[in-house]
Amino acid sequence: MAKKKLGTDNIRPVNPNGGIVIPKSIREDMDLETGDMVKLVRFAKGQYVIAKVDPDKLNELLTIDSLPVYDASNSSKENE
């Protein structure tokens, strides 16, 4: 009987287009189907988590609040 290496069953190569194949067991566990959207969330430098995106909340994820504008001209006047 051949020994199975621990943890290597979910290691996948990146194809020339930058894609990877998500194993069937993980797709089933995440209830992923063709056309579903996923988000890659940075966990730590060089480490990401994949999460299924709820289609009803997709618009929220794609909307970015405007950033506050810093006016450098006012900061120099305050320090005088």
N, CA, C and O atoms as a CHARMM CRD file, in Angstrom:
* protein
*
  320
    1    1 MET  N      0.84500  -1.17300   0.00000 PROA 1      0.00000
    2    1 MET  CA     0.00000   0.00000   0.00000 PROA 1      0.00000
    3    1 MET  C      0.89700   1.24500   0.00000 PROA 1      0.00000
    4    1 MET  O      1.81000   1.35800   0.81800 PROA 1      0.00000
    5    2 ALA  N      0.62900   2.17300  -0.92100 PROA 2      0.00000
    6    2 ALA  CA     1.42600   3.39300  -1.02600 PROA 2      0.00000
    7    2 ALA  C      1.05100   4.36400   0.09200 PROA 2      0.00000
    8    2 ALA  O     -0.11600   4.48800   0.46400 PROA 2      0.00000
    9    3 LYS  N      2.05100   5.03800   0.60800 PROA 3      0.00000
   10    3 LYS  CA     1.81300   6.04500   1.63100 PROA 3      0.00000
   11    3 LYS  C      1.38500   7.34500   0.97100 PROA 3      0.00000
   12    3 LYS  O      1.91100   7.72100  -0.07700 PROA 3      0.00000
   13    4 LYS  N      0.44000   8.02200   1.57900 PROA 4      0.00000
   14    4 LYS  CA    -0.03700   9.30200   1.08300 PROA 4      0.00000
   15    4 LYS  C      0.64800  10.40700   1.87200 PROA 4      0.00000
   16    4 LYS  O      0.64800  10.39100   3.10300 PROA 4      0.00000
   17    5 LYS  N      1.23300  11.37100   1.16000 PROA 5      0.00000
   18    5 LYS  CA     1.86600  12.50000   1.83500 PROA 5      0.00000
   19    5 LYS  C      0.78700  13.42000   2.39100 PROA 5      0.00000
   20    5 LYS  O     -0.21100  13.70300   1.72900 PROA 5      0.00000
   21    6 LEU  N      1.00100  13.87500   3.60100 PROA 6      0.00000
   22    6 LEU  CA     0.02600  14.75500   4.24500 PROA 6      0.00000
   23    6 LEU  C      0.05700  16.14400   3.62100 PROA 6      0.00000
   24    6 LEU  O      1.12500  16.72200   3.42400 PROA 6      0.00000
   25    7 GLY  N     -1.09400  16.66000   3.31800 PROA 7      0.00000
   26    7 GLY  CA    -1.20500  18.03400   2.86300 PROA 7      0.00000
   27    7 GLY  C     -0.94600  18.28200   1.39000 PROA 7      0.00000
   28    7 GLY  O     -1.15100  19.40500   0.92900 PROA 7      0.00000
   29    8 THR  N     -0.50200  17.28400   0.62400 PROA 8      0.00000
   30    8 THR  CA    -0.17900  17.53600  -0.77200 PROA 8      0.00000
   31    8 THR  C     -1.38600  17.38900  -1.69000 PROA 8      0.00000
   32    8 THR  O     -1.30000  17.76800  -2.85800 PROA 8      0.00000
   33    9 ASP  N     -2.49800  16.86000  -1.21300 PROA 9      0.00000
   34    9 ASP  CA    -3.65700  16.66400  -2.07800 PROA 9      0.00000
   35    9 ASP  C     -4.31900  17.98000  -2.48200 PROA 9      0.00000
   36    9 ASP  O     -5.06300  18.01100  -3.46200 PROA 9      0.00000
   37   10 ASN  N     -4.06700  19.06000  -1.75600 PROA 10     0.00000
   38   10 ASN  CA    -4.65900  20.35400  -2.08700 PROA 10     0.00000
   39   10 ASN  C     -3.62600  21.35200  -2.61400 PROA 10     0.00000
   40   10 ASN  O     -3.89800  22.55200  -2.64900 PROA 10     0.00000
   41   11 ILE  N     -2.47100  20.88700  -3.01400 PROA 11     0.00000
   42   11 ILE  CA    -1.47100  21.74400  -3.63400 PROA 11     0.00000
   43   11 ILE  C     -1.70200  21.69500  -5.13300 PROA 11     0.00000
   44   11 ILE  O     -1.76600  20.61500  -5.72000 PROA 11     0.00000
   45   12 ARG  N     -1.82600  22.85300  -5.75200 PROA 12     0.00000
   46   12 ARG  CA    -2.13800  22.92800  -7.17600 PROA 12     0.00000
   47   12 ARG  C     -1.14800  23.84400  -7.89000 PROA 12     0.00000
   48   12 ARG  O     -0.72400  24.85700  -7.33400 PROA 12     0.00000
   49   13 PRO  N     -0.77600  23.48500  -9.13600 PROA 13     0.00000
   50   13 PRO  CA     0.10700  24.36100  -9.91500 PROA 13     0.00000
   51   13 PRO  C     -0.68900  25.53200 -10.50700 PROA 13     0.00000
   52   13 PRO  O     -1.88900  25.42400 -10.75700 PROA 13     0.00000
   53   14 VAL  N     -0.00400  26.62600 -10.71800 PROA 14     0.00000
   54   14 VAL  CA    -0.59600  27.77800 -11.39400 PROA 14     0.00000
   55   14 VAL  C     -0.38000  27.58700 -12.88400 PROA 14     0.00000
   56   14 VAL  O      0.74200  27.32300 -13.31600 PROA 14     0.00000
   57   15 ASN  N     -1.44800  27.71800 -13.68600 PROA 15     0.00000
   58   15 ASN  CA    -1.30700  27.52800 -15.12700 PROA 15     0.00000
   59   15 ASN  C     -0.72500  28.78700 -15.77600 PROA 15     0.00000
   60   15 ASN  O     -0.60100  29.81000 -15.10400 PROA 15     0.00000
   61   16 PRO  N     -0.37100  28.74100 -17.04600 PROA 16     0.00000
   62   16 PRO  CA     0.23800  29.90000 -17.70600 PROA 16     0.00000
   63   16 PRO  C     -0.62100  31.16900 -17.67500 PROA 16     0.00000
   64   16 PRO  O     -0.08500  32.27300 -17.77500 PROA 16     0.00000
   65   17 ASN  N     -1.93200  31.03100 -17.54100 PROA 17     0.00000
   66   17 ASN  CA    -2.81100  32.20000 -17.46100 PROA 17     0.00000
   67   17 ASN  C     -2.99600  32.70800 -16.02900 PROA 17     0.00000
   68   17 ASN  O     -3.74800  33.65600 -15.80300 PROA 17     0.00000
   69   18 GLY  N     -2.32100  32.09200 -15.07200 PROA 18     0.00000
   70   18 GLY  CA    -2.42300  32.51100 -13.67300 PROA 18     0.00000
   71   18 GLY  C     -3.55600  31.84400 -12.91900 PROA 18     0.00000
   72   18 GLY  O     -3.83500  32.21100 -11.77800 PROA 18     0.00000
   73   19 GLY  N     -4.21400  30.87000 -13.53400 PROA 19     0.00000
   74   19 GLY  CA    -5.33900  30.19800 -12.88900 PROA 19     0.00000
   75   19 GLY  C     -4.92800  28.95000 -12.13900 PROA 19     0.00000
   76   19 GLY  O     -3.85800  28.38600 -12.36700 PROA 19     0.00000
   77   20 ILE  N     -5.79400  28.53500 -11.24600 PROA 20     0.00000
   78   20 ILE  CA    -5.61600  27.27500 -10.53000 PROA 20     0.00000
   79   20 ILE  C     -6.93900  26.50800 -10.57200 PROA 20     0.00000
   80   20 ILE  O     -8.00200  27.10400 -10.74800 PROA 20     0.00000
   81   21 VAL  N     -6.87200  25.20700 -10.41400 PROA 21     0.00000
   82   21 VAL  CA    -8.07700  24.38600 -10.33100 PROA 21     0.00000
   83   21 VAL  C     -8.35700  24.13400  -8.85400 PROA 21     0.00000
   84   21 VAL  O     -7.50600  23.62600  -8.12400 PROA 21     0.00000
   85   22 ILE  N     -9.56400  24.49900  -8.42800 PROA 22     0.00000
   86   22 ILE  CA    -9.96900  24.22500  -7.05000 PROA 22     0.00000
   87   22 ILE  C    -10.46100  22.78400  -7.01700 PROA 22     0.00000
   88   22 ILE  O    -11.36900  22.42300  -7.76600 PROA 22     0.00000
   89   23 PRO  N     -9.87200  21.95600  -6.15800 PROA 23     0.00000
   90   23 PRO  CA   -10.27100  20.54700  -6.10600 PROA 23     0.00000
   91   23 PRO  C    -11.77000  20.37800  -5.87000 PROA 23     0.00000
   92   23 PRO  O    -12.39900  21.18800  -5.19000 PROA 23     0.00000
   93   24 LYS  N    -12.32400  19.32200  -6.43900 PROA 24     0.00000
   94   24 LYS  CA   -13.75500  19.04900  -6.33700 PROA 24     0.00000
   95   24 LYS  C    -14.22400  18.99700  -4.88800 PROA 24     0.00000
   96   24 LYS  O    -15.29000  19.51800  -4.56000 PROA 24     0.00000
   97   25 SER  N    -13.43800  18.37500  -4.02700 PROA 25     0.00000
   98   25 SER  CA   -13.85300  18.25300  -2.61900 PROA 25     0.00000
   99   25 SER  C    -14.00000  19.63400  -1.97100 PROA 25     0.00000
  100   25 SER  O    -14.89200  19.84200  -1.14900 PROA 25     0.00000
  101   26 ILE  N    -13.13500  20.56500  -2.33700 PROA 26     0.00000
  102   26 ILE  CA   -13.22200  21.92400  -1.77600 PROA 26     0.00000
  103   26 ILE  C    -14.39000  22.67600  -2.40400 PROA 26     0.00000
  104   26 ILE  O    -15.11900  23.38100  -1.70500 PROA 26     0.00000
  105   27 ARG  N    -14.57900  22.53100  -3.74200 PROA 27     0.00000
  106   27 ARG  CA   -15.72700  23.17400  -4.40300 PROA 27     0.00000
  107   27 ARG  C    -17.03500  22.70700  -3.78500 PROA 27     0.00000
  108   27 ARG  O    -17.94400  23.50800  -3.56500 PROA 27     0.00000
  109   28 GLU  N    -17.13300  21.41200  -3.50600 PROA 28     0.00000
  110   28 GLU  CA   -18.34800  20.88000  -2.88600 PROA 28     0.00000
  111   28 GLU  C    -18.52300  21.42600  -1.47300 PROA 28     0.00000
  112   28 GLU  O    -19.63300  21.78900  -1.08200 PROA 28     0.00000
  113   29 ASP  N    -17.43800  21.48600  -0.70400 PROA 29     0.00000
  114   29 ASP  CA   -17.50600  21.98500   0.66400 PROA 29     0.00000
  115   29 ASP  C    -17.91300  23.46000   0.69400 PROA 29     0.00000
  116   29 ASP  O    -18.63900  23.89300   1.58900 PROA 29     0.00000
  117   30 MET  N    -17.43400  24.23300  -0.30200 PROA 30     0.00000
  118   30 MET  CA   -17.75700  25.66300  -0.37800 PROA 30     0.00000
  119   30 MET  C    -19.05300  25.92200  -1.14700 PROA 30     0.00000
  120   30 MET  O    -19.49100  27.06600  -1.26500 PROA 30     0.00000
  121   31 ASP  N    -19.66100  24.85700  -1.67000 PROA 31     0.00000
  122   31 ASP  CA   -20.86400  24.96100  -2.49500 PROA 31     0.00000
  123   31 ASP  C    -20.61900  25.88200  -3.69800 PROA 31     0.00000
  124   31 ASP  O    -21.46200  26.71300  -4.03700 PROA 31     0.00000
  125   32 LEU  N    -19.45400  25.71900  -4.33600 PROA 32     0.00000
  126   32 LEU  CA   -19.09200  26.51500  -5.51000 PROA 32     0.00000
  127   32 LEU  C    -19.58100  25.83300  -6.77000 PROA 32     0.00000
  128   32 LEU  O    -19.44100  24.62200  -6.93700 PROA 32     0.00000
  129   33 GLU  N    -20.15500  26.63000  -7.65200 PROA 33     0.00000
  130   33 GLU  CA   -20.58900  26.13800  -8.94600 PROA 33     0.00000
  131   33 GLU  C    -20.01400  27.04200 -10.02500 PROA 33     0.00000
  132   33 GLU  O    -19.59100  28.16100  -9.73600 PROA 33     0.00000
  133   34 THR  N    -19.99400  26.57100 -11.25300 PROA 34     0.00000
  134   34 THR  CA   -19.49600  27.35500 -12.37000 PROA 34     0.00000
  135   34 THR  C    -20.18300  28.71600 -12.40200 PROA 34     0.00000
  136   34 THR  O    -21.40900  28.80100 -12.33600 PROA 34     0.00000
  137   35 GLY  N    -19.39400  29.77100 -12.50300 PROA 35     0.00000
  138   35 GLY  CA   -19.93600  31.13000 -12.55500 PROA 35     0.00000
  139   35 GLY  C    -20.00300  31.82500 -11.21500 PROA 35     0.00000
  140   35 GLY  O    -20.17800  33.04300 -11.16800 PROA 35     0.00000
  141   36 ASP  N    -19.86700  31.08100 -10.10800 PROA 36     0.00000
  142   36 ASP  CA   -19.86800  31.71800  -8.79000 PROA 36     0.00000
  143   36 ASP  C    -18.65500  32.63600  -8.67100 PROA 36     0.00000
  144   36 ASP  O    -17.61800  32.40400  -9.29200 PROA 36     0.00000
  145   37 MET  N    -18.80600  33.67200  -7.86800 PROA 37     0.00000
  146   37 MET  CA   -17.72200  34.61900  -7.63400 PROA 37     0.00000
  147   37 MET  C    -17.01700  34.26000  -6.32600 PROA 37     0.00000
  148   37 MET  O    -17.65500  33.86900  -5.34800 PROA 37     0.00000
  149   38 VAL  N    -15.69200  34.40000  -6.32600 PROA 38     0.00000
  150   38 VAL  CA   -14.90400  34.20500  -5.11100 PROA 38     0.00000
  151   38 VAL  C    -14.05100  35.43800  -4.89900 PROA 38     0.00000
  152   38 VAL  O    -13.75900  36.18200  -5.83600 PROA 38     0.00000
  153   39 LYS  N    -13.66200  35.63900  -3.66900 PROA 39     0.00000
  154   39 LYS  CA   -12.80400  36.76100  -3.31000 PROA 39     0.00000
  155   39 LYS  C    -11.56100  36.19900  -2.63600 PROA 39     0.00000
  156   39 LYS  O    -11.64600  35.30000  -1.79800 PROA 39     0.00000
  157   40 LEU  N    -10.41400  36.73600  -3.00900 PROA 40     0.00000
  158   40 LEU  CA    -9.16500  36.36800  -2.35400 PROA 40     0.00000
  159   40 LEU  C     -8.87900  37.43500  -1.30100 PROA 40     0.00000
  160   40 LEU  O     -8.73200  38.61500  -1.62200 PROA 40     0.00000
  161   41 VAL  N     -8.80300  37.01400  -0.05600 PROA 41     0.00000
  162   41 VAL  CA    -8.61500  37.92400   1.06200 PROA 41     0.00000
  163   41 VAL  C     -7.21800  37.72000   1.61900 PROA 41     0.00000
  164   41 VAL  O     -6.82800  36.59700   1.93800 PROA 41     0.00000
  165   42 ARG  N     -6.45700  38.81900   1.73700 PROA 42     0.00000
  166   42 ARG  CA    -5.09500  38.71900   2.26200 PROA 42     0.00000
  167   42 ARG  C     -5.14300  38.37000   3.73800 PROA 42     0.00000
  168   42 ARG  O     -5.76800  39.07300   4.53300 PROA 42     0.00000
  169   43 PHE  N     -4.49000  37.29900   4.09400 PROA 43     0.00000
  170   43 PHE  CA    -4.42300  36.82400   5.47300 PROA 43     0.00000
  171   43 PHE  C     -3.14000  37.32700   6.12000 PROA 43     0.00000
  172   43 PHE  O     -3.15700  37.81300   7.25100 PROA 43     0.00000
  173   44 ALA  N     -2.04400  37.21100   5.40900 PROA 44     0.00000
  174   44 ALA  CA    -0.72900  37.67700   5.84200 PROA 44     0.00000
  175   44 ALA  C      0.10300  37.84200   4.57600 PROA 44     0.00000
  176   44 ALA  O     -0.32700  37.43300   3.49800 PROA 44     0.00000
  177   45 LYS  N      1.26800  38.42700   4.69200 PROA 45     0.00000
  178   45 LYS  CA     2.10700  38.62800   3.51800 PROA 45     0.00000
  179   45 LYS  C      2.34600  37.28600   2.82400 PROA 45     0.00000
  180   45 LYS  O      2.89900  36.35400   3.40800 PROA 45     0.00000
  181   46 GLY  N      1.91500  37.21400   1.56600 PROA 46     0.00000
  182   46 GLY  CA     2.08800  35.98800   0.79600 PROA 46     0.00000
  183   46 GLY  C      1.07200  34.89900   1.07400 PROA 46     0.00000
  184   46 GLY  O      1.19100  33.80300   0.52500 PROA 46     0.00000
  185   47 GLN  N      0.07600  35.16400   1.90900 PROA 47     0.00000
  186   47 GLN  CA    -0.94000  34.15900   2.24300 PROA 47     0.00000
  187   47 GLN  C     -2.33000  34.76100   2.06000 PROA 47     0.00000
  188   47 GLN  O     -2.62900  35.84300   2.56600 PROA 47     0.00000
  189   48 TYR  N     -3.16200  34.03900   1.33200 PROA 48     0.00000
  190   48 TYR  CA    -4.51900  34.49700   1.05000 PROA 48     0.00000
  191   48 TYR  C     -5.52700  33.40800   1.37500 PROA 48     0.00000
  192   48 TYR  O     -5.20000  32.22100   1.37600 PROA 48     0.00000
  193   49 VAL  N     -6.74700  33.82300   1.65000 PROA 49     0.00000
  194   49 VAL  CA    -7.85600  32.92200   1.90800 PROA 49     0.00000
  195   49 VAL  C     -8.85900  33.14400   0.78300 PROA 49     0.00000
  196   49 VAL  O     -9.08800  34.28300   0.37600 PROA 49     0.00000
  197   50 ILE  N     -9.45600  32.08000   0.27800 PROA 50     0.00000
  198   50 ILE  CA   -10.47300  32.19500  -0.75800 PROA 50     0.00000
  199   50 ILE  C    -11.83600  32.09000  -0.09400 PROA 50     0.00000
  200   50 ILE  O    -12.06200  31.21800   0.74400 PROA 50     0.00000
  201   51 ALA  N    -12.74700  32.99100  -0.47600 PROA 51     0.00000
  202   51 ALA  CA   -14.08700  32.99400   0.11400 PROA 51     0.00000
  203   51 ALA  C    -15.12100  33.14500  -0.98800 PROA 51     0.00000
  204   51 ALA  O    -14.92700  33.91000  -1.93300 PROA 51     0.00000
  205   52 LYS  N    -16.21100  32.41700  -0.86300 PROA 52     0.00000
  206   52 LYS  CA   -17.31100  32.54500  -1.81600 PROA 52     0.00000
  207   52 LYS  C    -18.02300  33.86700  -1.55800 PROA 52     0.00000
  208   52 LYS  O    -18.26000  34.24900  -0.41200 PROA 52     0.00000
  209   53 VAL  N    -18.35900  34.55900  -2.64700 PROA 53     0.00000
  210   53 VAL  CA   -19.04500  35.84100  -2.53900 PROA 53     0.00000
  211   53 VAL  C    -20.54400  35.61200  -2.67900 PROA 53     0.00000
  212   53 VAL  O    -21.00400  34.97600  -3.62700 PROA 53     0.00000
  213   54 ASP  N    -21.29400  36.13900  -1.72500 PROA 54     0.00000
  214   54 ASP  CA   -22.74700  36.08400  -1.79100 PROA 54     0.00000
  215   54 ASP  C    -23.19400  37.05200  -2.89200 PROA 54     0.00000
  216   54 ASP  O    -22.90700  38.24500  -2.79900 PROA 54     0.00000
  217   55 PRO  N    -23.89100  36.57000  -3.93600 PROA 55     0.00000
  218   55 PRO  CA   -24.28200  37.44800  -5.04400 PROA 55     0.00000
  219   55 PRO  C    -25.10000  38.65100  -4.60200 PROA 55     0.00000
  220   55 PRO  O    -25.03700  39.70200  -5.24000 PROA 55     0.00000
  221   56 ASP  N    -25.87100  38.52200  -3.52000 PROA 56     0.00000
  222   56 ASP  CA   -26.67000  39.64900  -3.02000 PROA 56     0.00000
  223   56 ASP  C    -25.80100  40.73400  -2.40100 PROA 56     0.00000
  224   56 ASP  O    -26.24500  41.87300  -2.26200 PROA 56     0.00000
  225   57 LYS  N    -24.56300  40.39600  -2.02400 PROA 57     0.00000
  226   57 LYS  CA   -23.67100  41.36500  -1.39500 PROA 57     0.00000
  227   57 LYS  C    -22.52800  41.79000  -2.31900 PROA 57     0.00000
  228   57 LYS  O    -21.63700  42.53000  -1.90300 PROA 57     0.00000
  229   58 LEU  N    -22.55300  41.32300  -3.56800 PROA 58     0.00000
  230   58 LEU  CA   -21.48400  41.62400  -4.51200 PROA 58     0.00000
  231   58 LEU  C    -21.32700  43.11700  -4.71700 PROA 58     0.00000
  232   58 LEU  O    -20.20200  43.61400  -4.76600 PROA 58     0.00000
  233   59 ASN  N    -22.42600  43.84100  -4.83800 PROA 59     0.00000
  234   59 ASN  CA   -22.34800  45.27800  -5.06000 PROA 59     0.00000
  235   59 ASN  C    -21.64600  45.98500  -3.90300 PROA 59     0.00000
  236   59 ASN  O    -20.90000  46.94000  -4.12400 PROA 59     0.00000
  237   60 GLU  N    -21.87700  45.52400  -2.66800 PROA 60     0.00000
  238   60 GLU  CA   -21.21200  46.11400  -1.50000 PROA 60     0.00000
  239   60 GLU  C    -19.70200  45.93100  -1.59400 PROA 60     0.00000
  240   60 GLU  O    -18.94200  46.83800  -1.25400 PROA 60     0.00000
  241   61 LEU  N    -19.26300  44.75500  -2.05800 PROA 61     0.00000
  242   61 LEU  CA   -17.83300  44.48300  -2.16100 PROA 61     0.00000
  243   61 LEU  C    -17.16600  45.32100  -3.24500 PROA 61     0.00000
  244   61 LEU  O    -15.98400  45.65100  -3.13900 PROA 61     0.00000
  245   62 LEU  N    -17.91600  45.66300  -4.28200 PROA 62     0.00000
  246   62 LEU  CA   -17.35100  46.41100  -5.39400 PROA 62     0.00000
  247   62 LEU  C    -17.42900  47.91300  -5.20100 PROA 62     0.00000
  248   62 LEU  O    -16.84400  48.66300  -5.98300 PROA 62     0.00000
  249   63 THR  N    -18.14100  48.37200  -4.17300 PROA 63     0.00000
  250   63 THR  CA   -18.27800  49.79600  -3.90100 PROA 63     0.00000
  251   63 THR  C    -17.24100  50.20500  -2.86800 PROA 63     0.00000
  252   63 THR  O    -17.14400  49.62000  -1.78900 PROA 63     0.00000
  253   64 ILE  N    -16.47800  51.21400  -3.22100 PROA 64     0.00000
  254   64 ILE  CA   -15.44800  51.71500  -2.30600 PROA 64     0.00000
  255   64 ILE  C    -15.83200  53.12500  -1.88400 PROA 64     0.00000
  256   64 ILE  O    -16.06800  53.99000  -2.72700 PROA 64     0.00000
  257   65 ASP  N    -15.89300  53.35500  -0.57900 PROA 65     0.00000
  258   65 ASP  CA   -16.15200  54.69800  -0.08800 PROA 65     0.00000
  259   65 ASP  C    -14.98500  55.59100  -0.46800 PROA 65     0.00000
  260   65 ASP  O    -13.83400  55.15400  -0.49700 PROA 65     0.00000
  261   66 SER  N    -15.29200  56.83900  -0.75600 PROA 66     0.00000
  262   66 SER  CA   -14.20800  57.75300  -1.10400 PROA 66     0.00000
  263   66 SER  C    -13.33400  57.98500   0.12300 PROA 66     0.00000
  264   66 SER  O    -13.82000  58.02700   1.25300 PROA 66     0.00000
  265   67 LEU  N    -12.05200  58.13400  -0.11700 PROA 67     0.00000
  266   67 LEU  CA   -11.10200  58.35900   0.96300 PROA 67     0.00000
  267   67 LEU  C    -11.12100  59.82800   1.36900 PROA 67     0.00000
  268   67 LEU  O    -11.35600  60.69700   0.52800 PROA 67     0.00000
  269   68 PRO  N    -10.87900  60.11600   2.63700 PROA 68     0.00000
  270   68 PRO  CA   -10.82800  61.51900   3.04900 PROA 68     0.00000
  271   68 PRO  C     -9.65900  62.21600   2.35300 PROA 68     0.00000
  272   68 PRO  O     -8.59900  61.62300   2.15200 PROA 68     0.00000
  273   69 VAL  N     -9.86200  63.45300   1.99700 PROA 69     0.00000
  274   69 VAL  CA    -8.83300  64.21900   1.30300 PROA 69     0.00000
  275   69 VAL  C     -8.06000  65.02500   2.32700 PROA 69     0.00000
  276   69 VAL  O     -8.64200  65.73400   3.14800 PROA 69     0.00000
  277   70 TYR  N     -6.75000  64.91000   2.27000 PROA 70     0.00000
  278   70 TYR  CA    -5.88300  65.67100   3.17500 PROA 70     0.00000
  279   70 TYR  C     -5.41800  66.91000   2.44700 PROA 70     0.00000
  280   70 TYR  O     -4.82300  66.81400   1.37300 PROA 70     0.00000
  281   71 ASP  N     -5.67800  68.06700   3.01200 PROA 71     0.00000
  282   71 ASP  CA    -5.29600  69.32600   2.39500 PROA 71     0.00000
  283   71 ASP  C     -3.99600  69.79700   3.03900 PROA 71     0.00000
  284   71 ASP  O     -4.00400  70.32100   4.15300 PROA 71     0.00000
  285   72 ALA  N     -2.90100  69.61400   2.34900 PROA 72     0.00000
  286   72 ALA  CA    -1.58700  69.97000   2.87200 PROA 72     0.00000
  287   72 ALA  C     -1.42600  71.47600   3.02400 PROA 72     0.00000
  288   72 ALA  O     -0.63400  71.92400   3.85300 PROA 72     0.00000
  289   73 SER  N     -2.14900  72.25700   2.25400 PROA 73     0.00000
  290   73 SER  CA    -2.00100  73.72600   2.35200 PROA 73     0.00000
  291   73 SER  C     -2.50000  74.24800   3.69000 PROA 73     0.00000
  292   73 SER  O     -1.97700  75.25100   4.17700 PROA 73     0.00000
  293   74 ASN  N     -3.48800  73.61100   4.30400 PROA 74     0.00000
  294   74 ASN  CA    -3.98700  74.04800   5.59300 PROA 74     0.00000
  295   74 ASN  C     -3.07400  73.63500   6.74300 PROA 74     0.00000
  296   74 ASN  O     -3.03700  74.32500   7.76200 PROA 74     0.00000
  297   75 SER  N     -2.35400  72.55700   6.61600 PROA 75     0.00000
  298   75 SER  CA    -1.52700  72.07800   7.72100 PROA 75     0.00000
  299   75 SER  C     -0.35200  73.00600   7.98400 PROA 75     0.00000
  300   75 SER  O      0.04500  73.17300   9.13800 PROA 75     0.00000
  301   76 SER  N      0.21100  73.61000   6.95900 PROA 76     0.00000
  302   76 SER  CA     1.34300  74.52500   7.18000 PROA 76     0.00000
  303   76 SER  C      0.89700  75.80100   7.83300 PROA 76     0.00000
  304   76 SER  O      1.66200  76.38400   8.60200 PROA 76     0.00000
  305   77 LYS  N     -0.30900  76.26900   7.56600 PROA 77     0.00000
  306   77 LYS  CA    -0.83000  77.49200   8.17600 PROA 77     0.00000
  307   77 LYS  C     -1.12400  77.28900   9.65600 PROA 77     0.00000
  308   77 LYS  O     -0.97400  78.21100  10.45800 PROA 77     0.00000
  309   78 GLU  N     -1.54600  76.07200  10.01500 PROA 78     0.00000
  310   78 GLU  CA    -1.85300  75.78800  11.41700 PROA 78     0.00000
  311   78 GLU  C     -0.59800  75.78500  12.26700 PROA 78     0.00000
  312   78 GLU  O     -0.66900  76.09500  13.45600 PROA 78     0.00000
  313   79 ASN  N      0.55800  75.44200  11.69200 PROA 79     0.00000
  314   79 ASN  CA     1.80100  75.35500  12.45500 PROA 79     0.00000
  315   79 ASN  C      2.50700  76.68300  12.56600 PROA 79     0.00000
  316   79 ASN  O      3.55000  76.74600  13.21700 PROA 79     0.00000
  317   80 GLU  N      2.00300  77.75200  11.97000 PROA 80     0.00000
  318   80 GLU  CA     2.68200  79.05900  12.02200 PROA 80     0.00000
  319   80 GLU  C      2.36300  79.79200  13.29200 PROA 80     0.00000
  320   80 GLU  O      2.84800  80.90400  13.50200 PROA 80     0.00000
